[in-house]
């Protein structure tokens, strides 16, 4: 099962029931990126309830009680490691309410500022002026680029064109 699919209902739940989760989620997410916390979560020596308690003790007095309760719920489901995905899904929900869109441009090479501006301008016509653009490099595309906004993907890469041609020949 896709982690985004598992994380989405949790993100939706916290989004629906109150505001102001960004700071706490970011703090939890940063902690989960450390080796020590990863070792704690992956440790076979501790029960998940103990892992949850130790994890929460790292944030005593620093996170809201609603966040601590949310972490306990995740701990009972053995899903603390999902916090980065939940945070990402939560940010997507927030972006949807502010009318902004997150766009990922994947290209074989780093686009010049001029190229990026040209692509971004045409994307603004389609998705609105509030865009968050992230550029990702994937050499396997050979040339060109692909654009991802939510579930929509538009492929202008040479690799994509070659695959399409190969499928037509079959």
NORSULGI-V170967 format. One line per field, one symbol per residue. ss: DSSP state (H for helix, E for strand, L for the rest). phi: phi as a letter, one per 20 degrees, with the letter a starting at -180 (. if undefined). psi: psi as a letter, one per 20 degrees, with the letter a starting at -180 (. if undefined). A space follows every 50 residues. Layout:
# NORSULGI-V170967
ss: ???
phi: ???
psi: ???
This chain:
# NORSULGI-V170967
ss: LLHHHHHHHHHHHHHHHLLLLHHHHHHHHHHHLLHHHHHHHHLLLLLHHH HHHHHHHLLLLLLLHHHHHHHHHHHHLLLHHHHHHHHHHHHHHHHHHHLL EEEEEEELLLLLHHHHHHHHHHHHHHHLLLEEEEEEELHHHLLLEEEEEL LEEEELLHHHHHHHHHHHHL
phi: .ffffffgffffffffeadnegffffffffffeefffffffefeedffff gfffgfffdgmdcfffffffffffffelcgfegffffffffffffffeme ceddddcfcfffgffffffffffffedofedddddcdcgffmambccccm eecdddefgffffffffffg
psi: pphghhhghgggghghirrliggghggggghiiqgghghghipihqqhgg ggggghhhjpihqqhhgghghgggghjlkhiigghggghghggghhhijq qpppoprhrpqrggggggggghhhhgirhnqopppppnhiigrbrqppoc ipppokqggghggggghhh.
